Structures are given as structure tokens and as C-alpha cells.
């Protein structure tokens, strides 16, 4: 067993499909942010998206990975549609994703994201909450203007996202959380939005229902795999790579899948970990280090990575059911899925 990710796989290059999608989507995304009515909201949103510093100074090469917009564009192409059909959904999903990050960082008290202060640290809790609300509203406006028949699809995913975050907060106060409870929470918090991203462009392009179901299932399973890897990074990830503090989930006392798997392994290390976490989040660096060691020793990391690999295989099989399909776009979806699930390990 190991407490690093380096032995699992070599780092993957960023798929070219992401750069192509960014080139297509970013102008529309910037236009949506520029359309926010309040100057402060435009600043916070631009900061959150990585386009500027807190004082408004532009940042070159900033921004997130744009995974969800890429999936939206590729899903349109995968069913033979014009990639432009996926742009409204792509913009809306990136806005929704960042709305959720702004709010989640406040609830989780996370102070660093993408190697810099989180939105609430830079601007205050109130402004970050309002900016998240503004971004969610802008997402609805973009969809209503560009692909109105996909709005229920987006809003359904947002409801699942909110439910998942609510369950995440509730699980933090449940030391007896079961693994199935955590996985159900992660399906809402992460997988639902990726399922939407993987099918909304195809819906906009008029794909038949079987293909929409297959693409949605691809995104759901990939999203679960993605979250499991994120859980691992929250325990043993390198902060230089993740942009968050070391062992961030351990410090916060989160009952992530990797932690709960370790607690439920029935080993002496499981019992010691339960006792260590019983009073709440570890308070000292020594306790954080010991908790991390116990999670690894009890098999939580290995279980999460093995399960992520299994889910990814199932996700990729779902792509075989997309008909009619563009082989090139389906191959791009597979490459993006492998990239995000293998990230940083």
C-alpha cells in the first residue's frame, strides 16, 4: 500500500478536445458574465472563473479545466450534431458549476482553490453568496435564450446537486455514515452535473432517447469515478497539484468515500481511525498525519481507486450504445473521461 498516487498511473496529457471546446465556449461564457447587472458580481464571477485577480487585474491562462463545457460540446458532436448546439448548455453548466463552488467553499470553510484564496476569502461571504446566485441566474438565462427545451434537464441536475450538497453537510455530523449513503450523496453532488453535461448537447442537437440515456449514464458513472479520485486527493493529494491544503478532507472531518471505506474495513487501523475522528476533525498536525496514515493502512485509498477504475470501465461501455454516433467525438469523450479520472495520480 502507498500514500501517494504516483504508482497508479502516469500523468496524462490534456486532451486536445478541451482546448477546442474552450475556444468555442469561452467567448459565450465571457459574454454571459459581462451581462451580469452588478459590477461587483461581474468581478467576483470573473475571479472565480480564473480570469482576473481580486482587484480586477486580468490573469493570463487562468480558469478551470472546463471539463463540463467540453462534455456538453462533445455530446452534441457524438450524435452527429453541430458542436455549436452544445454551447448554451456548456456555458450554463460552467456557470452552475462555479455557483456551486462559491457556495460550497463557504459551507466547507475552504480557504484555497486553484492555488489562491477562495471567493469568500477574497470578497467576503455575502458577496460570494450573491455572486453564486447571479451565476445560477445567468445560467438559466443562457439556456432560455439558446436552447430552451433543455432547461428542465439543467434544472433537474441543479436540484440533484443541491440535494447532494445538503446530504454532504448532514453526513459530516454522522460518525456512523454508511458507504452507500456517501456514494448516494456523491452521485447527487458530482455525478448529476456530469451526467447532464454529457447529454445536454446531444439533447439540444435532437438525439434520440436511447442515445441520451447512454450519454447520461456515461456521465453519471464517470462522475462517480471522478469524485472517488477527488476523495483520494482530499486525503493524500499533493497541494502543489490540487491547489488545496494538504489532506483537506481529513482536516475538515469529511466522511468521504475513502474515509468511510477505511472506517468500515474491520481492521485494527479502522478502530483506531474511528477513535481518532470520534471527537470531530483532527486538531493537530500530528493527528492529521496519523489519520491519513490510518486511512491508507485500512485500505480506503486502494478501495476508492479500484472502484474508480471499475466505474470508468462501465462508463466507457455505455458509449457503445450511442447511435448514430460520431466515432471521432466518442473517442474524444473516452479520452476526456480517462483524463479526469486519472488526474493527478
C-alpha positions as CSV (number, residue, x, y, z in Angstrom):
1,X,0.0,0.0,0.0
2,X,1.1,3.6,-0.6
3,X,0.0,7.1,0.5
4,X,0.8,8.6,-2.9
5,X,-0.9,8.3,-6.3
6,X,2.2,8.1,-8.4
7,X,2.2,4.3,-8.6
8,X,-1.3,4.0,-10.1
9,X,-0.7,5.7,-13.5
10,X,1.4,8.3,-15.2
11,X,0.1,11.8,-15.7
12,X,-2.0,12.2,-18.9
13,X,-1.7,15.0,-21.3
14,X,-4.7,17.3,-21.5
15,X,-6.9,16.1,-24.3
16,X,-7.0,18.4,-27.4
17,X,-10.8,18.3,-27.3
18,X,-10.7,20.5,-24.2
19,X,-8.8,23.3,-26.0
20,X,-11.1,23.1,-28.9
21,X,-14.2,23.3,-26.7
22,X,-12.7,26.3,-24.7
23,X,-12.1,28.2,-28.0
24,X,-15.7,27.6,-28.9
25,X,-17.3,28.2,-25.5
26,X,-15.2,30.9,-23.7
27,X,-16.5,33.9,-25.8
28,X,-20.1,33.0,-24.9
29,X,-19.1,32.4,-21.3
30,X,-17.4,35.8,-21.0
31,X,-20.4,37.4,-22.7
32,X,-22.7,35.8,-20.1
33,X,-20.6,37.1,-17.2
34,X,-20.3,40.6,-18.8
35,X,-24.1,40.6,-18.9
36,X,-24.4,40.4,-15.1
37,X,-26.1,43.6,-13.9
38,X,-23.9,44.4,-11.0
39,X,-20.2,45.3,-11.3
40,X,-19.3,43.6,-8.1
41,X,-20.9,40.4,-9.3
42,X,-19.0,40.6,-12.6
43,X,-15.8,40.9,-10.6
44,X,-16.4,38.0,-8.2
45,X,-17.6,35.8,-11.1
46,X,-14.5,36.7,-13.2
47,X,-12.3,36.0,-10.2
48,X,-14.0,32.7,-9.6
49,X,-13.6,31.7,-13.2
50,X,-9.9,32.5,-13.0
51,X,-9.9,35.4,-15.4
52,X,-8.7,38.1,-13.0
53,X,-7.2,38.8,-9.6
54,X,-9.3,40.1,-6.8
55,X,-8.6,43.7,-7.8
56,X,-9.7,43.0,-11.4
57,X,-6.2,42.7,-13.0
58,X,-6.6,40.2,-15.9
59,X,-4.9,36.8,-15.4
60,X,-3.3,35.1,-18.4
61,X,-4.0,31.4,-18.7
62,X,-6.3,31.3,-15.7
63,X,-9.5,29.4,-15.3
64,X,-10.6,25.8,-14.5
65,X,-10.3,22.7,-16.6
66,X,-13.6,23.4,-18.5
67,X,-14.5,19.7,-18.3
68,X,-18.3,20.2,-18.2
69,X,-18.4,22.6,-21.2
70,X,-16.2,20.1,-23.1
71,X,-18.6,17.3,-22.4
72,X,-21.5,19.3,-23.5
73,X,-20.0,20.2,-26.8
74,X,-18.7,16.7,-27.4
75,X,-22.2,15.2,-26.6
76,X,-23.7,17.2,-29.4
77,X,-20.9,16.1,-31.8
78,X,-21.2,12.4,-30.6
79,X,-24.7,12.2,-32.1
80,X,-23.7,13.9,-35.3
81,X,-24.8,17.4,-34.3
82,X,-23.2,20.7,-34.8
83,X,-20.8,21.5,-31.8
84,X,-22.5,24.9,-31.6
85,X,-25.6,23.2,-30.4
86,X,-23.8,22.3,-27.2
87,X,-22.6,25.9,-26.5
88,X,-25.7,27.1,-24.5
89,X,-25.5,24.1,-22.2
90,X,-21.8,24.3,-22.0
91,X,-21.9,27.9,-20.8
92,X,-24.8,27.2,-18.4
93,X,-23.0,24.2,-16.9
94,X,-19.8,26.1,-16.2
95,X,-21.8,28.9,-14.5
96,X,-23.7,26.3,-12.4
97,X,-20.5,24.5,-11.5
98,X,-18.9,27.7,-10.3
99,X,-22.0,28.8,-8.5
100,X,-21.8,25.6,-6.5
101,X,-18.1,26.0,-5.8
102,X,-18.6,29.6,-4.5
103,X,-21.2,28.3,-2.1
104,X,-19.5,25.0,-1.2
105,X,-16.3,26.8,-0.2
106,X,-18.2,28.8,2.3
107,X,-20.0,25.8,3.8
108,X,-16.8,23.8,3.9
109,X,-14.7,26.7,5.1
110,X,-12.2,26.0,2.3
111,X,-9.7,28.9,2.0
112,X,-7.8,27.9,-1.1
113,X,-8.8,26.7,-4.6
114,X,-6.7,26.6,-7.7
115,X,-3.7,27.9,-5.7
116,X,-5.3,31.1,-4.5
117,X,-7.9,32.3,-1.9
118,X,-11.4,31.1,-2.4
119,X,-14.1,33.6,-3.4
120,X,-15.5,34.2,0.1
121,X,-12.0,34.8,1.5
122,X,-11.2,37.3,-1.2
123,X,-14.6,39.2,-1.2
124,X,-16.5,38.1,1.9
125,X,-19.2,35.6,2.4
126,X,-22.1,37.8,1.4
127,X,-20.6,38.9,-1.9
128,X,-19.6,35.3,-2.7
129,X,-23.1,34.0,-2.0
130,X,-24.7,36.8,-4.2
131,X,-22.2,36.1,-7.0
132,X,-23.1,32.4,-6.9
133,X,-26.8,33.3,-7.1
134,X,-26.0,35.7,-10.0
135,X,-24.2,32.9,-11.9
136,X,-27.0,30.5,-11.4
137,X,-29.5,33.0,-12.7
138,X,-27.3,33.7,-15.7
139,X,-27.1,30.0,-16.5
140,X,-30.9,29.9,-16.7
141,X,-30.9,33.0,-18.9
142,X,-28.3,31.5,-21.3
143,X,-30.3,28.2,-21.7
144,X,-33.6,30.0,-22.1
145,X,-32.2,32.1,-24.9
146,X,-30.2,29.4,-26.7
147,X,-31.7,26.0,-26.1
148,X,-34.9,26.4,-24.0
149,X,-36.1,22.8,-24.4
150,X,-33.0,21.7,-22.4
151,X,-33.9,23.9,-19.4
152,X,-35.7,21.1,-17.5
153,X,-32.6,18.9,-18.0
154,X,-30.4,21.5,-16.5
155,X,-32.7,22.4,-13.6
156,X,-33.1,18.7,-12.7
157,X,-29.3,18.4,-12.4
158,X,-29.2,21.5,-10.2
159,X,-31.8,20.0,-7.9
160,X,-29.7,16.9,-7.5
161,X,-26.6,19.0,-7.0
162,X,-28.3,20.9,-4.1
163,X,-29.6,17.7,-2.6
164,X,-26.2,16.1,-2.7
165,X,-24.5,19.1,-1.0
166,X,-27.2,19.1,1.7
167,X,-26.6,15.4,2.3
168,X,-22.8,16.1,2.4
169,X,-23.3,18.6,5.2
170,X,-25.6,16.1,7.1
171,X,-23.1,13.3,6.8
172,X,-20.4,15.4,8.5
173,X,-22.4,15.1,11.7
174,X,-22.9,11.3,11.3
175,X,-20.0,9.3,12.5
176,X,-21.9,6.1,11.6
177,X,-22.3,7.1,7.9
178,X,-22.5,4.0,5.7
179,X,-20.7,3.7,2.4
180,X,-23.9,3.5,0.4
181,X,-25.0,6.8,2.0
182,X,-21.8,8.5,0.9
183,X,-22.0,7.2,-2.6
184,X,-25.6,8.3,-2.9
185,X,-24.5,11.8,-1.8
186,X,-21.7,11.9,-4.3
187,X,-24.0,10.8,-7.1
188,X,-26.0,14.0,-6.4
189,X,-23.2,16.3,-5.6
190,X,-20.9,15.5,-8.5
191,X,-22.2,12.8,-10.9
192,X,-25.6,14.5,-11.6
193,X,-23.9,17.6,-13.2
194,X,-21.5,15.5,-15.2
195,X,-24.4,13.3,-16.4
196,X,-26.2,16.5,-17.5
197,X,-23.0,17.8,-19.2
198,X,-22.6,14.5,-21.1
199,X,-26.1,14.6,-22.6
200,X,-27.3,18.2,-22.8
201,X,-25.6,19.0,-26.0
202,X,-27.0,15.8,-27.6
203,X,-30.5,16.8,-26.3
204,X,-30.0,20.2,-27.9
205,X,-29.0,18.5,-31.2
206,X,-32.1,16.4,-31.2
207,X,-30.6,13.0,-30.3
208,X,-32.9,10.0,-29.9
209,X,-33.8,8.9,-26.3
210,X,-31.6,5.8,-26.2
211,X,-28.5,7.8,-27.0
212,X,-29.5,10.4,-24.4
213,X,-29.8,7.7,-21.8
214,X,-26.5,6.2,-22.8
215,X,-24.7,9.5,-22.7
216,X,-26.3,10.4,-19.3
217,X,-25.2,7.0,-17.9
218,X,-21.7,7.6,-19.2
219,X,-21.6,10.9,-17.4
220,X,-23.1,9.6,-14.2
221,X,-20.6,6.7,-13.9
222,X,-17.7,8.9,-14.9
223,X,-18.8,11.4,-12.3
224,X,-18.8,8.9,-9.6
225,X,-15.3,7.7,-10.6
226,X,-14.2,11.4,-10.8
227,X,-15.5,12.0,-7.3
228,X,-13.8,9.0,-5.8
229,X,-10.4,10.2,-7.2
230,X,-11.2,13.6,-5.7
231,X,-11.9,11.9,-2.4
232,X,-8.4,10.3,-2.6
233,X,-6.8,13.6,-3.4
234,X,-8.6,15.1,-0.3
235,X,-6.6,12.6,1.8
236,X,-3.2,12.1,0.1
237,X,-3.2,14.7,-2.7
238,X,-0.2,17.0,-3.3
239,X,-1.3,20.6,-2.6
240,X,1.0,21.8,-5.3
241,X,-1.1,19.9,-7.8
242,X,-4.5,20.1,-6.3
243,X,-4.4,23.8,-5.3
244,X,-5.9,23.0,-1.9
245,X,-4.4,22.5,1.5
246,X,-2.8,19.1,2.2
247,X,-5.2,16.4,3.5
248,X,-8.1,19.0,3.2
249,X,-10.9,16.4,3.7
250,X,-9.1,14.9,6.7
251,X,-8.7,18.4,8.3
252,X,-12.4,19.2,7.7
253,X,-13.5,15.9,9.2
254,X,-15.3,14.9,5.9
255,X,-16.8,11.4,5.6
256,X,-15.7,10.9,2.1
257,X,-15.9,7.5,0.4
258,X,-12.3,6.8,1.0
259,X,-12.6,7.6,4.7
260,X,-15.8,5.6,5.2
261,X,-14.3,2.7,3.4
262,X,-11.4,2.7,5.7
263,X,-13.6,3.0,8.8
264,X,-15.7,0.1,7.6
265,X,-12.8,-2.2,6.8
266,X,-13.0,-4.0,10.2
267,X,-9.2,-3.7,10.8
268,X,-7.4,-2.5,13.9
269,X,-6.5,0.6,11.9
270,X,-10.2,1.2,11.3
271,X,-10.9,1.1,15.0
272,X,-8.0,3.5,15.7
273,X,-9.2,5.8,13.0
274,X,-12.8,5.8,14.4
275,X,-11.5,6.7,17.8
276,X,-9.3,9.5,16.4
277,X,-12.2,11.0,14.5
278,X,-14.8,10.5,17.2
279,X,-14.5,14.0,18.8
280,X,-14.5,15.7,15.4
281,X,-11.9,16.9,12.9
282,X,-8.3,16.3,13.9
283,X,-7.0,19.4,15.7
284,X,-3.2,18.9,15.5
285,X,-0.8,18.2,12.6
286,X,0.2,15.0,14.3
287,X,-3.5,13.9,14.4
288,X,-4.0,14.8,10.7
289,X,-0.9,12.8,9.8
290,X,-2.0,9.8,11.8
291,X,-5.5,9.9,10.4
292,X,-4.0,10.0,6.8
293,X,-1.8,7.0,7.7
294,X,-4.7,5.0,9.1
295,X,-6.9,5.7,6.1
296,X,-4.2,4.4,3.8
297,X,-3.4,1.4,6.0
298,X,-7.0,0.4,6.3
299,X,-7.3,0.3,2.5
300,X,-9.5,3.3,2.0
301,X,-7.3,4.7,-0.8
302,X,-6.9,1.5,-2.6
303,X,-10.6,0.7,-2.5
304,X,-11.5,4.2,-3.9
305,X,-9.0,3.9,-6.7
306,X,-10.1,0.4,-7.6
307,X,-13.7,1.4,-7.6
308,X,-13.0,4.5,-9.7
309,X,-11.3,2.2,-12.3
310,X,-14.3,-0.1,-12.3
311,X,-16.8,2.7,-12.7
312,X,-14.8,4.2,-15.5
313,X,-14.8,0.9,-17.4
314,X,-18.6,0.8,-17.0
315,X,-18.9,4.4,-18.2
316,X,-16.9,3.7,-21.4
317,X,-19.1,0.7,-22.2
318,X,-22.1,3.0,-22.1
319,X,-20.7,4.9,-25.0
320,X,-21.1,1.9,-27.2
321,X,-24.9,2.4,-27.1
322,X,-24.8,5.8,-28.7
323,X,-26.5,5.6,-32.1
324,X,-26.0,7.1,-34.6
325,X,-22.6,8.0,-33.3
326,X,-19.6,10.1,-34.5
327,X,-16.6,7.8,-33.9
328,X,-14.2,10.8,-33.5
329,X,-16.4,12.5,-30.9
330,X,-17.0,9.3,-29.0
331,X,-13.2,8.8,-28.9
332,X,-12.8,12.3,-27.6
333,X,-15.4,11.6,-24.8
334,X,-13.4,8.5,-23.9
335,X,-10.2,10.4,-23.8
336,X,-11.7,13.2,-21.6
337,X,-13.1,10.6,-19.2
338,X,-9.8,8.8,-18.8
339,X,-8.1,12.2,-18.3
340,X,-10.3,13.4,-15.5
341,X,-10.5,10.1,-13.7
342,X,-6.7,9.6,-13.9
343,X,-6.0,13.2,-12.9
344,X,-3.0,13.8,-10.6
345,X,-2.4,10.1,-9.9
